[in-house]
């Protein structure tokens, strides 16, 4: 899982990278303050950067609407939300600046201080992108402005932790967060058994019966083991046995089926399994199906297609959703079951106890905890910051707004980002 710090820092980094600037020397060298928000003067470089970000967002919206990447002239000649694109972009820049000012105000209000590591990380981020593309400087964004923007992402994280950390007034206890994790995620391991032959056709009924019996035997084999960890290990053994079964029953190049006899494995005894391999190999972390977009917990998370109406739902979407509902609503922990995933596939699947992996070196690291807190409270946090931002008075420097108008910048895109 990404920590809140990583998410905000990466967001800023990508935004910096995608703020396509051009070759307009010294465009920001005169007017040093573009606007004042809540009594706080916003440097021209910060405003220019957010103007570039606004342009990129406008370009993205037009691309989504038309299906084609618009040229600068296309953006310039467009209306977005019934607003002239230049005005829309500057409105966005103003909004971003207000958010930036709100973060600085709130950071001061909580008595926040950035650690030496935070400052080093912010400086490294700013330096990297500043040196990566000379056009940033050429469009009047100073290195100091880049540092201010980068530092604000770390301030935002500090504000979040202040309010939503375990000691925060808006957050929850560690036990409550563990309950949240346990309710919204499940660790599973499964073996997928195909009901298709080598050419992708559904197997004959007698063959399907054989495969279903095989799956039942596999589940019994797993369940005869004592202890959850040994059962999870046995699923790996089952997977290898199934691979051998498939190899033994695969049609050769000449068209003849191999005659190797494969006996389905009967239930194993309860001898304890000893292994030095990764005890959690091949497990997956599944997030509970919701109607809101969420991100994967890690590289082994089964991501779900969300915000899909029934009419738009594909067969695979449906299968994934039904499997998810089965795992969270019907599949008990610690027992292997046979599940019909689709007409063509059956699973031997087991759900493990997620709390067993909530340890400081596994699923309860600082990164996981912070990511879970962010997932649970991020929207509430953004609403809180928006409320603060919207309460600020804005005084625009009209000369700066004219001087730094979007299309007075050279916005030609040559960046690889």
GIZI-V297724 format. One record per backbone hydrogen bond with DSSP energy under -0.5 kcal/mol. CO is the residue of the C=O (numbers start at 1). NH is the residue of the N-H. Records with the same first field share a line. If there is no record, write none. Layout:
CO: NH  NH
//
This chain:
3: 7
4: 8
5: 9
6: 10
7: 11
8: 12
9: 13
10: 14
11: 15
12: 16
13: 17
14: 18
15: 19
16: 19
18: 20
19: 21
23: 25
24: 27
26: 29
30: 32
32: 44
34: 397
35: 42
36: 38  395
37: 40
39: 41
40: 37
41: 43
42: 34  35
43: 47
44: 48
45: 49
46: 50
47: 51
48: 52
49: 53
50: 54
51: 55
52: 56
53: 57
54: 58
55: 59
56: 60
57: 61
58: 62
59: 63
60: 64
61: 65
62: 66
63: 67
68: 70
71: 75
72: 76
73: 77
75: 78
78: 85
80: 83
83: 80
84: 88
85: 89
86: 90
87: 91
88: 92
89: 93
90: 94
91: 95
92: 96
93: 97
94: 98
95: 99
96: 100
97: 101
98: 102
99: 103
100: 104
101: 105
102: 106
103: 107
104: 108
105: 109
106: 110
107: 112
108: 111
115: 119
116: 120
117: 121
118: 122
119: 123
120: 124
121: 125
122: 126
123: 127
124: 128
125: 129
126: 130
127: 131
128: 132
129: 133
133: 136
134: 138
135: 139
136: 141
137: 140
138: 27
140: 142
142: 146
143: 147
144: 148
145: 149
146: 150
147: 151
148: 152
149: 153
150: 153  154
151: 155
152: 156
153: 157
154: 158
155: 159
156: 160
157: 161
158: 162
159: 163
160: 164
161: 165
163: 170  171
165: 168
173: 177
174: 178
175: 179
176: 180
177: 181
178: 182
179: 183
180: 184
181: 185
184: 288
186: 188  286
187: 352
188: 284
189: 350
191: 193  348
192: 194
193: 346
195: 203
197: 200
201: 197
204: 208
205: 209
206: 210
207: 211
208: 212
209: 213
210: 214
211: 215
212: 216
213: 217
214: 218
215: 219
216: 220
217: 221
218: 222
219: 223
220: 224
222: 225
227: 231
228: 232
229: 233
230: 234
231: 235
232: 236
233: 236  237
234: 238
235: 239
236: 240
237: 241
238: 242
239: 243
240: 244
241: 245
242: 246
243: 247
244: 248
245: 249
246: 249
247: 250
250: 258
252: 255
256: 252
261: 263
262: 264
278: 281
280: 283
284: 188  286
285: 302
286: 186
298: 301
300: 285
301: 303
302: 287
304: 306
307: 309
309: 313
314: 318
315: 319
316: 320
317: 321
318: 322
319: 323
320: 324
321: 325
322: 326
323: 327
324: 328
325: 329
326: 330  331
330: 332
332: 335  351
337: 339  349
339: 341  347
344: 195
345: 341  342
346: 193
347: 339  349
348: 191
349: 337
350: 189
351: 334
352: 187  354
353: 356
354: 357
355: 358
357: 359  363
359: 362  364
362: 365
365: 369
366: 370
367: 371
368: 372
369: 373
370: 374
371: 375
372: 376
373: 377
374: 378
377: 381
378: 382
379: 383
380: 384
381: 385
382: 386
383: 387
384: 388
385: 389
386: 390
387: 391
388: 391
389: 392
393: 38
394: 396
395: 36
396: 398
397: 401
398: 402
399: 403
400: 404
402: 405
405: 408  409
406: 409
409: 411
412: 414
//
